[in-house]
Amino acid sequence: MASTLESTAEKLSKLGINGGFASSSPNLQKSLHLLSPHQIELAKTLLELGQTHLFEHWAEPGVEDDEKKAFFDQVARLNSSYPGGLESYIKTARELLADSKAGKNPFDGFTPSPHYFLYTLLLNIRIQLWPLIRKADRVWKPRIASFNFMDISQVGDPFVSSRISSSALSWQVPTGDVLTFGDDNFIKFEETGIREAQKAAFVLVAGGLGERLGYNGIKVALPRETNTGTCFLQHYIESILALQEASHSLTQGEVQKKIPFVIMTSDDTHSCIIHLLESNSYFGMEPTQVKLLKQEKVACLDDNEARLAVDPHNKYRIQTKPHGHGDVHSLLYSSGLLNVWRDAGLRWVLFFQDTNGLLFNAIPAAIGVSATRQYHVNSLAVPRKAKEAIGGITRLTHVDGRTMVINVEYNQLDPLLRATGHPDGDVNGETGFSPFPGNINQLILELGPYIEELTKTKGGIKEFVNPKYKDASKTSFKSSTRLECMMQDYPKTLPPTARVGFTVMDTWLAYAPVKNNPDDAAKVPKGNPYHSATSGEMAIYRANSLILRKAGVQVADPVQEVFNGQEVEVWPRVTWKPKWALTYSDIKRKVNGNCSISQRSTMVIKGRNIFVEDLSLDGALVIDAIEDAEVKVGGSVQNKGWILEKVDYKDTSIPEELRIRGFRVEKIEELEKNYSEPGKFSLKP
């Protein structure tokens, strides 16, 4: 025993720690001899932070010693994975918990701009209808001509106010763009975005399971659509590879770059994502292009003093919960990847979440907007219905003059509006939409300014806490809470000089998240989106059909069907691989003549060099071709086709990925051709 005491005393002496530091926790003091010098330092930190309760139930020395060491292994992970360590975490938690108890609103002093989206639409209409408002131009032109969209002193992050007179309206011109699919402006941005794509890195936030969907697997393994069974992760990788190839084609003569792809995982998803990638040969991407960064959980909090919660199942563990997808910024910072990308000549970092099957329709043009406008931050947005369960991109103005453009969560936006002179709260305007465009959690950040900001913050994001109190006294919690952070809150720490903008695209083109199970989706108020596996798949068919219509194809109108209690439009089931067409220009180049597709039809295009000309389709057509095969498809294709068979989502004999949709594809008859030899071919039945 004497040698043990001497060993402990020697460790403390070398650390410059007084031997009595643990006197407030006798159980810990008796076990100090088990600990390494680093673990003793962590123990000292915990006691200084008022966490003596963690050791109250520790056994005597010699009993459960391995568990005691494992406790400090966990503490070391929690300390190293959080910017500033546990000391910073607990300090921040106490501040936020005190604010929560006092009822302090994080938006106190801020006023949202209610015409943010409306003025954007007006500006866009003005540009589109220029010849019709030439008379108004005599008034507008001097003001617009003198406005430099890149001068942040005029923008005011992100508005400029031009007061015509004391009695006139105050016009606010935002720095965002509202894009109309297929017009000259959209095509220009898409081409610019394709050129810039090889200078981008893509970051997928994929820490969640599909439990909320009624699916027990990882969400990125869920089929995006059931025509082909392509899962979300495969679609994302194939889209990135198609962007890479298209960018190389437009930038011949320049150094050709491989697009990096980072996936943020969690304990829940990490091994499953590795298995999905490895068992499918990374879906065609080089393994060296893919990096996985695993997110650690954070400590739970038991009370307003931020005492760390002991795991109810193990007294030698601290209870932990996810911190939120905002961790992606600190993970990127600590990984060193950002500097590697900068040295390789990359310019953009694009963040997206795990189950939006339409997002790559919007990416080329959105990158083009970022490059053209030189945005430090570009948030992709869609028109949003009032009270729809997605955040609204909002310009907030503080009483002290500060402004910022951030996402305000839907459950905060309505009370914020009511508290700042808008008694009706978040309501639809004359456009039929909320004045605040919907944030879809797709961000494009310019790499240089991003590195500068993270160097200051170490990747830390403004956090929040959401304790569930037992009663109105707010002195105790129903269950433990923790700090949380969101990826899209990155702009909150930016200086006023940061160029923060947004890009709005039609919902049908860019946004169809899959996040609600059938029961929850069926309860969604009529007119609001279901955001289910059912609606997500139907949105893909709708988008592809509307894109083909824009390109001149006669696509039949949809019919209404009900699956899993959700009434949806069923369009022709048209899908194509990203390498066939990434942009509207690709579609226009590959679809010609007088083409028509009936409502009951299915078309699947898998090869790159497939050209559709004078095709009349009434049935199912599946066509594939190798890279060196060029195929022209035309004529009349008519067969019994594929039908959608309704299934009961409660029938456990049916695979989960089909049950949550409420249907499966019954392939009755199709014309399927696969061209596996080089050459030029024609298919005209």
N, C-alpha and C positions, 0 to 999 in steps of 0.2 A: 504493500500500500504506500509505503514511504517513497519508493521509486516512482510510483505513479504520480504522487503529489509533486515530486521533484521535476518529473517530465513536464507536467502541466505548468508548473511555475516557470520552467525554462522557456516554454513556448510563449507564455504571456510576456515574459521579460523581453524576448526577442521582438515581440510585436509592440512593445512599449505600452502594454495594457496593464492597468492596475489589477491585481489578483482578486480584488473584491468586487469587480464589475458585475459579477453574476450573483451577488448575495441576495438580490431580490427574487431570484429563481433558484432555490436550493436544488431542485431536481436536475436542472441544467448544470449547475455548478459541480454536482457529483459526477457528471458525465463528460466534463471538458476534456479529460484525458483521451477520450475516443476520437476527438476531432482533430482535423488538420489545422494548421495555422490559418488558412483561408476560411475554414468553417468557423473557427473561433471569432474571426473578424465579423462574419455574418451574424453570429450569435450576439455579439456586442451591438451591432446595428439594430437587430430586432428588439433588444431590450431598451435601447435608447429611443426607439420608436413606439414604446408602450405596448409591446407584444408579449409580455410575460405570460399571459394566459396560454400561449402555445405550449408551454412546458409544464403546466399544472398537473397533467395526468401522466407524466413520464414515469416509467418504472425505475426501480433501483438499478445501480450499476451492475452489469452482468446479465441483466434481463432485457431482452429485445434490443440489444445493442445495434444489430444490423439495421433495424428499423429507424433507430435514431440517426445513424449515418445516412440512410436513405432520405430522411427528412431534410437534411442539409444539402443533399444532392438536388432535391427539388427546389429548395430556397435559392441555391446557386443559379439554377435555370431561370427562375422567376426574376432574379436580380439582374442577370446578364441580358435577358431578352427584352427588357423594358428600358427605353432611353432614360438615363439618369438613375436607374436601379430602383429598388424597393423604397428607398428613402424618398425619391421623387414621386413614386406612385402613391404612397401613403399621404404625402403632403398635399398632392393634387386632390386626392380623394376627400381629405378633410375639408378642403376649401369648397369643393363642389357639393358635398353633403351638407355643409353649413348653408350654402346658398339654397339648396333644395328645401331644407327645413324651414328657412325663412321665406320660402315662396318666391325667391328672386327669379325673374325671367331673364334668360340669357340674351334676349332681344330688347331688354329695357333700354329706352332711349333711341331705339331705331324705328324708322318709319318705312314701310315697304312702298315701292312705286307701283300704283295700281294699273298704270297704262303701259307697262313694260312691253307686253306682247302686242297690244293693239297698235302702238306706234310703229312697231316693227312691221306689222302687216301693212299699215298705211304706207310706210316707206317702200316696201317691196312692191305694192300695187302701183305706186307712183312710178317706179322704175319700169314695171311691166307695161304700163299704159301711157308711157311718155308722149306719144303723138296725140293722145286724146286730151291731154291737160297742158298743151303748149301755152295757153293763156296763163295758167297758174305758174308756169315756169318763170315768167317774168318776175314773180315775187320770190320764188324759191331759189332760182339759180344763183343769185349773188351770195345767198347764205351757204348753199351747199358747196359752191365753188371755193369759198373761202375756208371751208372746213377740212382740216387735215385729219383723216381717220386714224393716222398713226401717232398723232400728237396727243399724248395722254393728258396734257394740261387742258386740252379742249374737251377730251372725252369725259373726264371727271369720273372714270371707272364705274360704269361704262356709258354714261350719257353726256351729251352736251346740251345745255339749256340756252336757247336763244330767245330772249324776251323781246317781243316786237314792240310793245309799249306797255305802260302800266295797266292799261285796260284790256290788253289783248291776251290771247292764249300764250302759255309758256310751252314751247315745243321741245321735246326731248328726243334726240336722235341716238339710239343705241348702237353699239359696235357689233351687234350680231347680224347674222344673215339668215333670212328665211328663203330656203331653196325650193324651187318648183321643179319636180322631177322632169327631166327630158328637155328643158329649155336650154337656150344657148349658154346661159350663165352656169347652169348645172353641169353641162358638158365640159365647159372650160375648167370648172373646179375639179371635175373627175380626172381630166387629163393631167392637171397639175398634181393632184394627189397621187396618181399612178407614178409619175416621175419621182415624187418625194418618198414613195413607199419603201424603197430599199434603204432609206436613211432612218427608218422607224424601227423601234423595238415594240413588241406586243406583250402585254402583261394581262394574264387571265386570273381573276380572283375566283378560286374554286375550292373554298374551304368547307362547303356545306354538303350535307346529304339530302336525299330527296324525300325525307319523311313527311314534310309539309305537303308534298304532292301525292302522298299515298304510294310512294315508290321507295323501296328499301336500299337501292343502290346509290352510287354517287351520281349527282345530277348530270355531269358531263358525259356519262355513259348512256343516258337516256336517248332513244332515237329522236332525232329532230323531226323526222317525218317517216311514215311507214311505207311509202312507195318503195323506197330503197333500203330502209332500216339504218341509214347513216346516222351515227350518234353525233351529239353536239361537238365533242372534242375532235372527231374526224373532220367534220365540216369546218371547224375553225382552222385546223392545220392545213387542210386543202385550200382554204381561202387565202391563208398567208402565203402558201407556196405559189398560188396563182398570182397574187400581188407581186411576189418576188420575180416571177418569170416575166410578167407584164412590164414591171419597172425596168428590168434588164433590157427588154426589147426596145423601150423608149430612150434608154440612156446608153446606147452602144458607144463604145469609145471611152466610157468612164470605168473606174474600178467597180467591178460587180460585187455587191455585198450580199451575204446571206442574212436574212431577217431573223434576229434573235426572238425567241419565244420563251417567256417566263410564266410559270404557273405557281401561284401561291396556294399551297395545300395546308391541311391541318392534320391533327392526329386522326381525325375521322376519315380523311380522304387520301392521305399520302400514299400508302401502300397500294390502294386500289387504283390510283391514277398511274402509278409506276407499272402495275400489272397490265392495265389497259393499253398503255403505250408500248410496252415491250412485247406483248402478245400480238400486237398489230403492226410491228416493225415501224413504230412511230408514225404510222399512217403516211409514210413516204417522206417524212422530214428527216434530215440527218440528226442522229441523237445528240451531236455536239451543239446543235442549234437550240436545244431544249434544256432549260434549267428549272429545277423545282426548288422553291423556297418554302420551308415549312414554318407555319405560324404557331407560336406557343400561346397557351392560354394565360390568363392573368388571375391573380389571387382574388377570391371573393371577400366581401366585407360584411361584418356582422352587425355593425351599429354606426352611429353618427361619429364615433371617435375613430372610425376606420380600423377597428380591430380585425385582423385577418381571421377568416372563418376556418375552423377545423373541419376537415372532411368528416361527415357523420358516420362514415364506414371505416375510418382509420384515423386514430388519434395522432398518428405520426405523419399525417399528410395535411396540407393546406388545400381547402376546396378551391377549385379553379373553374372558370368558364371562359368562353371565347371573348376576345377583346373587340372584335369587329374587323371589317375588311380594311379599315384605315391603317392596319399594321403593314400593309403592303409597302408603304413608303419607308418605314424604318427598316424593313427587311431588305429592300433594294439598296438603301444607304449602307447598311452594314455589310452587305454581300460584296461590295466593291464593283459590281457590274456596271454602275452608272459611269464610272471613270473609264472602264474598259470600252464602253460604247462610245463615249466622247472621243477617246483616242482613235477609235476605228472610223470616225467621221460621221457617226449617227447624229441626227438632229431632233428626233421626236420620240416620245414614249407614249404609247396608246394603251389605256386601261379599259378593260371591259369585264362584265360579269357573265355568269356561267350558262344561262339558258334563255338567251334572246336569239331566236333563229333567223332574224332579219338583219342583224346589226351590220353585217359585212356589205349589205346593199348601200349603206350610208358611209362607210369608211373612206372610200376614195375621195368623194367630194368633201368630206369633213377635213381630211388631211390637206386637201387643196385650199380650203378656207384658212386653215391655220397658217399655211405657207404664204398665202397671198396677204393676209391681214397681219402676219407676224405676231400672232397671239402667243403669249406665254402660257395661257390656259384657254382651252376651247372645250366647252361642255356641249355635247350633243343633246338636243332636246326635241320634243314633239309637242304638238298642240295637246292641251290637257283639259279634261272636263273638271269643273269645280268639284272639290272634295274627292276626286279620284285618288286612290291610294298610292300615289307617287309624289315625290317632292316637287316643289315649284322653284324654278330659277328666278331669283328675286334680287332687285337692287335695293339695298338697305341704306338709308341715310340717317346718321346719328345726329343728335342735337348739337354735338360739338363740330359738325361739319364732315366727319369721316363718312366715307361710303365704301361699300363692298358689294360684290356680286357673288352670291352664294346660293346653294340649295337650302331651302327651308322645308322641312318635312311637312307632309300634308296635315298631320295632327297638330302642328304648331302654327301653320300658316293662317288657318281660319281664326283662331283666337287672337293672333297678332293683328290681323286686319280689323277685327272688332274693337280691339283696344286702341287703335290708332285712327279712329274717325270713319270707319267703314262698317256701319251697323249690321249690314247683311253678310259680312264676312266674305268668304271665298265663293263667289257666284259666277255663273257664266255671263259673258258679255254679249253684245250684238252678234259677234261672230259665232256664237254657240259654244265657245270655249272660255275657260278661265283666262284672265289677262296674264297669268303667270305660266309660261311654258313648262312642260313636264320634264324633269331631269330623268334621264334613263341610265345614269351611271356609266357613261362612256366618256372618258376624258382624254384629250390630247394635250400633252405638256411639252413645251420646248425644253430640250435636254439641258442646255447651258444654264438658263435661269433656275431650272429645277434643282440642279446640283448646288447652285449657290444658296438656294433656300434651305435645302436639306443639310448643308454644311452648318447652317445656323441652328437648325432645330433638331438635328440628328435623326430626322425622320418622324419626330413627334407630331401628332395631329391633335387639334383641339378636341378635348374629350367631353363626355357628358355622363351623368349618372341618373338612373331611373329606379330609385328604391320604391318598393311597395310597402307602405306603412300599415301598421296594425290598426291605428286609429288617428284621430285628428290631432293628437298631441305630437305626432311625428317623432316620437322618441324611440320607437322600436320597429323592426321590419318583420313582415310576414315570412320572408325568406331572405337569404343573403343576396347581396347585390354586387356589382362590380363596375369599374369604369369601362366605357365603350368609346369607340371612335369609328368614323366613317371615311372611306376613301375620298368622297366628294367634298369633304370639309377642308381639303388641302388649301384652298384659297384664303381661308380665314386668317392665316398668319402673313399673307403677302403684303408688301408695302403698297402705298397708293400709286406708285409708278408702274406697277405690274399691269400688263395688257391682258385683261380678262374678258373673254368674249364668249359667244355661243353660236351654235348653228342649229336652226330649226328645220326639220324635214317632216314630211307627212308620216303619220303613225302607220298607215298601211304599208309604207315602204321600209321603215326603220325599226319598228318596235312591236314585238310580240313575245313578251316574257312568259315563261312557264313556271308558275310558282304556287298555284292554288290547287288543292285537291277537289274532286268532283263535288263533294258536299258544300264546301265553301264557295266554289264557283257558282253553283246553282242558286246561292243566296244573294249573289251580287245584284244590286238594283238594276232594273231594266234600263238599257241604254248605256250602262257602264261596261267596260271590258271585263271578260272573265279571267284572263291571265292564267289559263289552264292548259293542260296538254292538248285538250280538244281544240280550243281557240287558237293555240299556238301553231298547230299543224294547219288548220284551215287558213290562217293568216299567210302562211307560206304560199299556198295555192292561189290565194287572192292576189298577193303581191306579184307573183310570176305572171298571172293572167293579165293584170293591169299593165305590167311592163310590156308584155307582148301586144296588148291593145294599142298602147302608145306607139309601138313600132309598126302598126298597120295591120296586125293580125285580127281577123274577125273572131273574137272570143265570145262564146255564148254567155248570157247572163247566168248568175248563180241561182240555185234553188235554196229554200230554207229547210233545214233539217234540225231535229233535236237529238242530241247525244248527251247522256248523263245529265239530263235536265237543263241543258244549255242550248238555246236556239242559235244556230250559226248559219252563215252563208257557205254553201258548198259550191266552189268554183271547179272548173276542170283541174284535175290533179296533175299539174305541170311542174316538173322539177328538172334541174340541170346541175351538173358539176360546176364548181367555181371556175375551173380552167376553160369551160366553154364560153362563159360570158361573165365578166366582172363589172362591166360598165354598160351604160346605155348605148354607147358607141359600138361596143362589141355586138350587142343585140341587133342594132341597125345594120351592121355589116354582115351578119349571119342569117338574117331573116329577110326574104325578098319575095316579091310577087304577090299573088292573091292567095293568102293562106287563111284557113278557117279551122276552128277547134270547137266541137260540140261540148255541151255541159257535162255529159257523162264520160268524157274522154280522159285518158291518162297518157301523158307523154314524159318519158325519161330520157334525157340526153346526157351521155357519159363522156364522150370523146371531145377533144379540143377542136378539131377541124371538121365539124359537121355543119353543113349549110342547109337551111330549110327554105325551099322555094316552091311556091304554088302547091302547097300541101293542103289537102282536105282530110281532116282526122275526125273519125267518129268511132271511137274504140280505144284500144291501148297500143302504144308504140314505144318500144324500148330499143335504143340504138347506142352502140359503143364502137369505138375505133381507136387504134393505137395512134401514137403521135405522128407517124409518117403516112397515115392513111387520111385522104381527103374524101368526104362523102357528101353528095348532094341528095337530099331527101325531098321527094315531091309526090305528086299524084294523089290518088284517093286511097286512104287506109280505112277500112271498115271491118269491124269484128265485134264480138260480144263484149269485149273489154273486161275491165276490173270493176267490181262493185264494192261499196262500203257496207259491211254487215254489222248491224248493231249488236253490242254485247253488254251484259249487265256488269257494272263495275264491282258488284258484290260477289260475283261468281269467281271463287278462288281457284277454279280449275283453269282459268284463263290467265296468261302471263300479265304481271302488273303493268308493264309498259303499254299493253293494249287496253286493259281494264280502265286505266285512268283517262283514256281517250273516249271510251264508250263505243268504239268501233274497231273492226279489223278489215284488212283488204282481202277480198276473195278474188283471186286471179283466175278468171274463167277462160279468157282467150286474149291473145295479144300477138302482134307482129314484133318479133325480136330479131335484131341483126347485130352481129359482132364482127367487125372488120379487123382481123389480126395480121394482115399482110400489108406492106407498104404499097402505095399507089393511089390512083384516083378512081372513085367508084360512084355509081348512081343507083339510087333506090327509088323506083317508081312503080309501085304495084299496079 
